[in-house]
Amino acid sequence: MFKASYNMVGEKNVLKEFDVADATAVKLGELVRVTDGKVVAGGTDYTTPYAGIAAEAKTANDGKVRILVYCSPFQVFEVDPIYTEVSASASGTVWTDSVYLLNTTADKANGGYLVIKGKAAAATGTFKVGDKIAITDSATNTLTGVFAGNTTVGDSALLFPPIGAVGITASATNGLTLVWAATSGTALQVVGHDFKRNKLLVMIKLHQFSN
């Protein structure tokens, strides 16, 4: 779920009320846009501008026709990092994931981090849960870092794309979590890492209310 964190220009988190169709359902913390003057779910592509995130939930046909949205173009949101799990054992320097990590355009993950979340029962790597691994290279479905021992199918981690990362958007499944599946362009951009709480800080790069 996306949550308002802070505003880049120092103003308070900006909340505005917008029209919404009674038949529309919106989740709390979901990316949204305004279409034909009314709030709708934000979509999951990489070229559609967003208006912000819903500050309240709405059930379809509940009689509600107005909804609050965090809508400043300068708003920073926090969201969970991208979950990734090794799907094929490789050398000790490569993290291969063709299931959750749908695409990492060549070199676009360089400078990011993997934070080890769990290890498979048959794990052979000596890296530990909580270790932060710097990503030095990336290609389709693969991330390269310096691991202590081999990665093993079932090892899991949280991916923190680099600051300014290209290629993230909201999940098509729920609109509340992140995926990395684009080969170019992005509607969201990473602006910070919070490793203490395991949160990514992101901004809407393509915003409906900015130039």
For each residue, the residues with C-beta under 8 A, 3 or more apart:
1: 27 28 29 30 79 80 176 177
2: 29 30 31 53 77 78 79 176 202
3: 29 53 77 78 79
4: 13 53 55 70 75 76 77
5: 76 77 78 201
6: 13 76
7: 10 11 12 13 14 72 74 75 76
8: 74 75 76 203
9: 74
10: 7
11: 7 14 72 74
12: 7
13: 4 6 7 70 72 75
14: 7 11 70 71 72 75
15: 55 68 69 70 71
16: 68 69 71
17: 66 67 68 69
18: 34 38 39 51 66 67 69 71
19: 37 38 39 65 66
20: 24 26 38 39 40 58 64 65 66 67
21: 24 38 40 65
22: 60 61 62 63 64 65
23: 60 61
24: 20 21 38 39 40 41 58 60
25: 41 58 59 60
26: 20 30 32 39 41 54 57 58 67
27: 1 30 54 57 174 175 176
28: 1 54 55 56 57
29: 1 2 3 53 54 176
30: 1 2 26 27 41 42 53 54 170 175 176
31: 2 41 42 43 50 52 53 170 175 204
32: 26 39 40 41 42 50 51 52 53 54 69
33: 39 40 42 43 48 49 50 51 208
34: 18 37 38 39 40 51 208
35: 38 40
36:
37: 19 34
38: 18 19 20 21 24 34 35
39: 18 19 20 24 26 32 33 34 51 54 67 69
40: 20 21 24 32 33 34 35
41: 24 25 26 30 31 32 175
42: 30 31 32 33 48 50 51 170 175
43: 31 33 48
44: 169 170 171 172 175 179
45: 48 169 187
46: 167 169 182 184 185 186 187
47: 185 187 206
48: 33 42 43 45 187 206
49: 33 187 204 206 207 208
50: 31 32 33 42 187 204 206 207 208
51: 18 32 33 34 39 42 69 71 207 208 209
52: 31 32 69 70 71 72 75 204
53: 2 3 4 29 30 31 32 69 70 77
54: 26 27 28 29 30 32 39 57 58 67 68 69
55: 4 15 28 67 68 69 70
56: 28 67 68
57: 26 27 28 54
58: 20 24 25 26 54 62 64 67
59: 25 62 64
60: 22 23 24 25
61: 22 23
62: 22 58 59
63: 22
64: 20 22 58 59 67
65: 19 20 21 22
66: 17 18 19 20
67: 17 18 20 26 39 54 55 56 58 64
68: 15 16 17 54 55 56
69: 15 16 17 18 32 39 51 52 53 54 55
70: 4 13 14 15 52 53 55 75 77
71: 14 15 16 18 51 52 75 209
72: 7 11 13 14 52 75 209
73: 204 207 209 210
74: 7 8 9 11 203
75: 4 7 8 13 14 52 70 71 72 203 204
76: 4 5 6 7 8 191 192 201 202 203
77: 2 3 4 5 53 70 201 202 203 204
78: 2 3 5 194 199 200 201 202
79: 1 2 3 176 177 178 199 200 202
80: 1 83 158 177 178 198 199 200
81: 115 158 159 160 178 198 199 200
82: 100 101 158 159 161 168 177 178 179 180
83: 80 100 117 156 157 158 159 177
84: 95 97 100 101 114 143 156 157 158 159
85: 97 99 100 154 155 156 157
86: 89 95 96 97 120 151 152 153 154 155 156
87: 96 97 98 99 100 141 153
88: 96 98 153
89: 86 96 150 151 152 153
90: 94 95 96 142 150 151
91: 94 150
92: 125 147 148 149 150 151
93: 144 145 146 147
94: 90 91 142 143 144 151
95: 84 86 90 114 142 143 144 145 147 151 155 157
96: 86 87 88 89 90 141 142 151
97: 84 85 86 87 100 101 141 142 143
98: 87 88 101 141
99: 85 87
100: 82 83 84 85 87 97
101: 82 84 97 98 104 141 143 159 180
102: 141 179 180 181
103: 140 141 167 180 181 182 183
104: 101 108 109 138 139 140 141 142 143 167 180
105: 108 138 140 166 167 182 183 184
106: 138 139 140
107: 110 137 138 139
108: 104 105 138 161 162 165 166 167
109: 104 112 135 138 143 159 161 162 165 180
110: 107 135 136 137 138 162
111: 134 135 162 163
112: 109 135 138 143 159 160 161 162 165
113: 132 133 134 135 159 160 193 195
114: 84 95 132 133 135 143 145 157 158 159 160
115: 81 130 131 132 133 157 158 160 195 198
116: 119 127 128 129 130 131 132 133 155 156 157
117: 83 129 156 157 158
118: 129 154 155 156
119: 116 123 125 129 152 154 155 156
120: 86 123 152 153 154 155
121: 154
122: 152 153 154
123: 119 120 152 154 155
124: 149 150 152
125: 92 119 147 148 149 150 151 152 155
126: 148 149
127: 116 131 133 147 148 149
128: 116 131
129: 116 117 118 119
130: 115 116
131: 115 116 127 128 148
132: 113 114 115 116 195
133: 113 114 115 116 127 145 146 147 157
134: 111 113 145 146
135: 109 110 111 112 113 114 138 143 144 145 162
136: 110 144 145 146
137: 107 110 143 144
138: 104 105 106 107 108 109 110 112 135 142 143 144
139: 104 106 107 142
140: 103 104 105 106
141: 87 96 97 98 101 102 103 104
142: 90 94 95 96 97 104 138 139
143: 84 94 95 97 101 104 109 112 114 135 137 138 159
144: 93 94 95 135 136 137 138
145: 93 95 114 133 134 135 136
146: 93 133 134 136
147: 92 93 95 125 127 133 150 151
148: 92 125 126 127 131
149: 92 124 125 126 127
150: 89 90 91 92 124 125 147
151: 86 89 90 92 94 95 96 125 147 155
152: 86 89 119 120 122 123 124 125 155
153: 86 87 88 89 120 122
154: 85 86 118 119 120 121 122 123
155: 85 86 95 116 118 119 120 123 125 151 152
156: 83 84 85 86 116 117 118 119
157: 83 84 85 95 114 115 116 117 133
158: 80 81 82 83 84 114 115 117 198
159: 81 82 83 84 101 109 112 113 114 143 180
160: 81 112 113 114 115 190 193 195 200
161: 82 108 109 112 165 167 168 180 190 200
162: 108 109 110 111 112 135 165 190
163: 111 190 191 192 193
164: 189 190 191
165: 108 109 112 161 162 168 186 189 190
166: 105 108 182 184 185 186 189
167: 46 103 104 105 108 161 180 181 182 183 184 185 186
168: 82 161 165 178 179 180 182 186 188 189 190 202
169: 44 45 46 178 179 181 182 186 187 188
170: 30 31 42 44 175 176 177 178 179 188
171: 44 174 175 176 177 178 179
172: 44 175 179
173: 177
174: 27 171 177
175: 27 30 31 41 42 44 170 171 172
176: 1 2 27 29 30 79 170 171
177: 1 79 80 82 83 170 171 173 174
178: 79 80 81 82 168 169 170 171 188 200 202
179: 44 82 102 168 169 170 171 172
180: 82 101 102 103 104 109 159 161 167 168
181: 102 103 167 169
182: 46 103 105 166 167 168 169 185 186
183: 103 105 167
184: 46 105 166 167
185: 46 47 166 167 182
186: 46 165 166 167 168 169 182 189 205 206
187: 45 46 47 48 49 50 169 204 205 206
188: 168 169 170 178 202 203 204 205
189: 164 165 166 168 186 202 203 205
190: 160 161 162 163 164 165 168 193 200 201 202
191: 76 163 164 201 202 203
192: 76 163 200 201
193: 113 160 163 190 199 200 201
194: 78 197 198 199 200 201
195: 113 115 132 160 198
196:
197: 194
198: 80 81 115 158 194 195
199: 78 79 80 81 193 194
200: 78 79 80 81 160 161 178 190 192 193 194
201: 5 76 77 78 190 191 192 193 194
202: 2 76 77 78 79 168 178 188 189 190 191
203: 8 74 75 76 77 188 189 191
204: 31 49 50 52 73 75 77 187 188 207
205: 186 187 188 189
206: 47 48 49 50 186 187
207: 49 50 51 73 204 210
208: 33 34 49 50 51
209: 51 71 72 73
210: 73 207
211:
